[in-house]
Amino acid sequence: MIFFFLLLFALSLFTILSLRDQKFGILILFSLLPTYLVRFSIGPIPTTLLECLVLITIVVAVIRSLINKTTQHDASLVWRSLGWYRVPLIVTLIAAIISTLVAADVLSALGILKAYFIEPALLAFVVKSVMHERKDVERIIDALCVSGSAIGLLAILQVLFHFGIPDAWSIENRATSLYDYPNAVGLFLAPIVVMGMVRLRRLSPFHILAIFLMLGGIVAAKTEAALVAIPVALFVIALIAPIHHRIKAGIVALSIIGVLIATSMMPSIVQKITLQDSSGLVRRAQWSETLHMLADRPFFGAGLSGYAMALIPYHDATFYEIFQYPHNILLNMWSELGLLGVLAHVAGLLLLIRTTWRRRNDPLILCFSAAILTMIIHGLVDVPFFKNDLAILTAFCLMGMTVPRRST
């Protein structure tokens, strides 16, 4: 009873704040992305605190637009501002709907469709219409740094004082922060870290502290893939960015040093990159079985939330359990969204590369490019999208690629 009273109070307060100042409400939402871990049910419908915050934000945006009588005008402007990105967006949503219809468990698939596709897309649309100035987008990055700092600080404290780590990870002393497993820490923090670091010229003491805490959290969680993805992404962005050659050389050198230090401090990183460790053995077996499964259902894959069930007839490597996803960004998308979804994401990636190159002198574009690249690199051995906070973070980064140009 106390839990639901506090929950109702928090949601009511958020609603009031959003109605008074929706920009502030959106900043609060992005600083609370991990609240999807607060789960409950409204009648027979399971939901999360984050999902309620997202729905309130969307409803408030609709109400404010109706009051101001700007709904059609704002929606039209936002839609046109997406440019060619509208094509992969539409195709991805179509692929997700088809994958829901062909899924073995339609109810479960509907939950995934709602939480990972529909709601993040609508939220990105609202953010694009409300936070339409560049300074607003930068404030959202700051809000993400607040959220990331809290996650990183808790992870550091867990390792230092040995508390709150689940039994499965306590022997290795791998921090999990608020999550159930360590890799979730790196998946969430790595893109935010690179966004903060790419904004190097505008770093304040707050940003420096946030980056320190988030990097510390990733190290505490021993998320090797994130520790590799961050310097590699920074290396690539440094090569693209039109900055002074000495600064570029310095960033490149620091990126290389970062990789060398990480691999020397954690020799397991080298083994992980080459897939020679125990988790690499699991990944190779998992990917092999996944490819056999997809060979029998190449067009539609396993359907949303259908991978674990679809893989059962192909699961011969019994030394590992069947995971929820294949842990590879290509196989994840193919299994969940079919070939149509893969084609949509390839088209989106090509657009991202094109935008990054054409607007490589724009620091915000480089921020979002670095974040997306980090997720892609990390996604070679993990699942960088199919989680509530990561779906919203991805949608925000993609929306950020259409941020208005700087005034001249």
N, C-alpha and C positions, 0 to 999 in steps of 0.2 A: 504494500500500500504506500509506504514512504517513497519507494522507488518511482512509482507512477505519479505521485504528487510532485516530486522533484522534476520528473520528466516533463510533466504538464507545465510546470512553472518555467522551465528552461525554454520550452518551445513557445510559450506565450510571450516571454520576454524577447525572444528572437524575432517573433512576428511583429511586436510593437516597434522594436528597433529598426527592422527592415521597412516597415511602413513609413517611419519618420525619415529614414535615410537609407535607401536601398544600397548605395555604394558601401556604406559602413557594414550593412548586413552581409554583403558578399564577401567583404574582407574577413568578417567573423567566420563565415562558412569555410573559406579556404584555410583559415588558421585552425580549423577543427576537422580536417579530413579524416584523421584516425578514429573519429567517433562512430564510424561504421561498425566498430567492435562492440558498441553498445546495442545489443540485439533484444528485441521484444516482439510481441504480436499484438495487432489490433484486430480483435476477434480471431478469425481463422487465418488472417493474412500476416505472415512474418515480415518484419521490416527492421530498420536500424535508425539510430538517431541521425546519422548523416543523411539518410534518405529523406527523413522528415524535414530536415533543414533545406535540402535541395527542393523538395516539393513546395515548401513554404516560400522559398525564393522565387520559384516559377510563378506561383499563384499571385504573390505580391506584385510581380512585374506585370502580370495581366491586369490586375485590379488598377494599378497606377496608370497603365496605358489606356484603359477604358475611361478612367476619370479624366485624363488629359486628352482623350479622344485622338490618340496618336498611334493606335495599334497597327493599322494597315500601313501607315506611312513608315513607322519605325521598322516593322518587319520587312517591308520591301527594301529599305535602305540596307539593312543588315544582310539580307539575302543576296543583294547585288554585290555587296562588298566582299563576299566570299569568293567571287570570281570563279575560276576553273575548279576550285576546291569543292564546289557544289557537286560535281560529277562523282568523285570517289565517295563523298558523303552519302549521296542518294543510293549509289550502288551498294555501299556497305550496309545501309539500313535495309535495303531489299534483300541482300544476302542473309542478314540476321533474321529477318522475318521468315524467309524460306527455310533457314536452318531450324527455326522454332517449329515450323509445321512438320518437318521430317524427323524431328527428335523423337526418341523412344519415350521420354518422359516430358510431355508437352508442358505440364504445370511448372516443372523445374526450369525448362527452357524459357518459359514466359518470364520467370523471375530474373533470369540472366539477361534477357532482352530488355526488360524494364530497367534494371539497375546498371547494366554495363553499356547500353547503347542509347535507349530512348532518353532517359533522364540526363546523362552527361551531354548529349547533343542539345537538348532543350536548355540545359544550364549554360552551355557555351554560347548559345544563341542569346540568352538573357544577358550574360556577361558582356557579350559583344555590343548589345544595344545600350546597356547602362554604363559600363566602364569603357566608353568609346575614345577617351583621350589616352595618350601615351603614358602620362603620369599615373593614370588610374591602373593601367596594366602593370606598371612598376610597383605600385602599392600592393597588388595581388602577389607579386613575387616576394615582397617583404612579408606578407601574411604567411606565405608558404615557408619562409625562413623561420618564422615564429613557431609554426607547427613542427618543422624539422628539428629546430633547436631543442624542443621539449623531448622529442623522440630520441635524439642523440644523447642528451644529458642523462636521461633515464638509463639508456644502454650503458653509458660509461659508469654510472653509479652501480649498476648491477654487477659489472665485472670487478670493480674496485672493492665492493663490500659483499659480494657473493649472496645476493638475494633475488628472489622473484624469477629465477631462471628455471624453466620446466626441466623435469628430470631427464628427458631425452637429450638435453643440451648442457646439463650441469657438469658432466665429466670434462667436456671440452671447454667449459666456462665461456660459452658463446652467448652473448647477450641477445635477448629477444625484444627488449623494451616492452611496449604494450602488446606486441604481437605474439602469436603462438610459435613462431619459428624464426630463426635468425635472418634468413634471406629476405624476409619481408622488410627488415630494417634497411638493407642496402637498396632494395627495389624502390622504396619510397624516397630515401635520402639522396641517392646518387644524382638524379636529374635536377633536384633543387640545388645541390652543391655546385654543379657546373653552371647553372643559371646565375648563382651568386658570384662565382669566380670570373665569369665572362664579363660581368659588370665591374671589372677591376677598377676602372677610373672613377667610379662613383661609390666605392666602398667606404662605409663609415665604421666606427668601432662596433656598432651593432652587427653589421654584416661580417666583419672579421670574426667576432665571437661566434656568430651563427655558423659560419663555415667551419671553424675549429670544432664546435660541438658536433656538427653533423659528420665531419670526417672521423672524429673520435668515436662516434656511434657506429659507423661502418666498420672501423677497426675492431671495436669491442664485439661486434656481431660476427667478425671474421668472414665477411661476405667478399670472398676473393674476386668474384666476377665484377662487382662494383668497383673494387680497388683497381682493376685493370681498365674498366670502361671509362672511368673519370679522366685519367691522364691521356688515354687514346683519343677521347672526344676533344679534349682541350688541344691536343697536338694537331688534329685535323682542322679545328676552328682557327688555330693560330696560323696555319698555312693559308687559309682562305682570307682571313681578315686583312684589310688594307692598312696595316699599322707599320710604324717605323721598323726597319729591318732589324735593328738592335733589340727592340722590344720583342719582335717575333722570334728572333733567335733565342732570347732569354726564356720565353714561354715554351718553346720547343725543347730547350735544354732541361727546363724544370720538369716537363712532362716525361722526358726520357729518364731523368733522375728519379722521378716519382715511381715509375714502373720498376726501375732497378732496386730502389729501396724497398718497395712492396714485396718484390720477389725474393730479396735477400732476407727480409724479416719473416716472410712466410713462404718457405720453399714449396709449400703445397700449391701455391698459385701456379707455378710452372707445371706441376703435375695436372692441375685442373685445366689449364689452357690446352695442354696436349691430351686431355682426357685419359690420363694414366692412373688417376687415383680411383678410389672405390666409387665415388659419385660419378666419375667419368665412365667407369665400367657400366654403371646403371644406366647412364644417359645413352650410351651406344646401344645397349640391349633394348632400351625403351624406344629409341628412334627406329631401330630395325623392325621391331614389332609394329610400330605405328605405320611405317611405310608399307608393310604387308597388308595392314588393315585398310589403308587408303587406296591401295591398288585394287581392292575389291569394291570400293565405293568412292571413286575419284571425284565425282561431280559434287556431291552433297556432303562428303565427309561423314562425321559421326553425328552431326547436328549439335545445337547448343546444349551443353551440359551432358552430352552423350558419349564422351570419349571413354570414360572408365568402363561403361557397360559394353561398348563396341569392341574394346580391346580384349575382352575376356577370351574369346576363341583363339586369339593369336598369342596369348601370354604363355610362353614356354619358359622364359627365364624366371623361375619361381623364387630366385634369391632376392628379388625386390618386389614390393607391393605395387599395385597399379595406382598410379597417381591420377589426379583430376585432369591434368593436362600433359602434353608431351614434353614440356620444358624446352621448346625451341620455337622461336617466333614464327617461322614459316609453317612448321607442323602444327603449332597452336591454331593459327588462322585457318589453315587447310582443314583441320579436323573440325573446328567449330563453325566455320563459315563457308566451307566448300571452296571450289575453284573460283567462283564468282567473287567471294570475299578476298581471296588471294590477289586476283586481278585488280580489284579496287584498291588494295593496299599498295600494290606495285605502282599503280597510276598515281596514288597519293605521294608515294616516295619520290617519284620522278618530279612531281610538282614541287615538293619540298626542296629537292636539289636545285631545281631551276630558280626558285625564290631566293634560296640562300646565296646562290652565285650572283644573281642580279642585284640583290640588296645587301651585299656583303659589307657595305660601309655602315650598315644600321646595327648598332649594338643590341637592340632588342631582338632583331631577327637572328643574330648570332647566338643570343641567349637561348632562344627556343630551339634553334637548330642543334645546339650543343646538347640540350636536354633530350631531344628526340634521338639523336645519335647515341647518347649514353644508354637510353632504353633499348635501342636496337642491339647494341653490342652486348649489353647484359642479357638481352633476350635470346642470344644464341644458345644459352644454357639454362634459361629460366623462363618465367611467365611474367612479362612486364606490363600486361594490360588487364587481364581478367581478375581484377580485384577492385572493390568499390572506389577506394581512394585513387588507385592508379588509373582507372578509367576516366575519372574526372580530371586528374592531372594531365593525362594524354590529351583529352579534349581541349583543355585550356592551352596546352602548348601548340596544338594545331590551330586553334583560334588565334593564338599569338602570331602565327606566321602571316596573318592578314592585318596586322596592326598598321594604322595609318603611318605614312611617311613623316619624317621630321619636317617641320616648317622651315623654309629657307629664307 
